[in-house]
Amino acid sequence: MSAIDNHLERTRARLHRLEPHEALAAVSRGAILVDIRPQELRHTTGAIPDAVVIERNVLEWRLDPTSPHRIPQIEDADQAVIIFCQEGYASSLAAASLQDIGLRNATDLVGGFRDWAAEGLRVERPELLRHAKTTDGE
């Protein structure tokens, strides 16, 4: 097993990861769903409505309850936060990082956006590009 696979396994052991339907229920109880995927990926695969988009490179600053740069939804260290990426790997590492800075109820979405969409939960799909067919009359 690779070093990163070992690290990921140890990281996930300390998280209470949520399946898509569990995450949806947690959001209905006030959890914040956070999309850390790059903009290009959101535009090509879709998005979860009402998820807060925070790029990975500023995640800790936006979600640290003691940071002057935090988003307004973060009121204290007990705020439930569910991180997701495309497939659920980077989000595990990000959730653990948030726990390390004091956000006790940070976790991630098992299978990421891919599994959320596969479960038939609501997503906003990107518009498909339409290529107009042209003919030259010959």
PyMOL commands that set and color helices and strands:
alter all, ss='L'
color gray80, all
select helices_A, chain A and resi 3-13+20-28+39-45+56-63+90-100+112-118
alter helices_A, ss='H'
color red, helices_A
select strands_A, chain A and resi 32-35+52-53+81-84+106-108
alter strands_A, ss='S'
color yellow, strands_A
deselect
rebuild
show_as cartoon
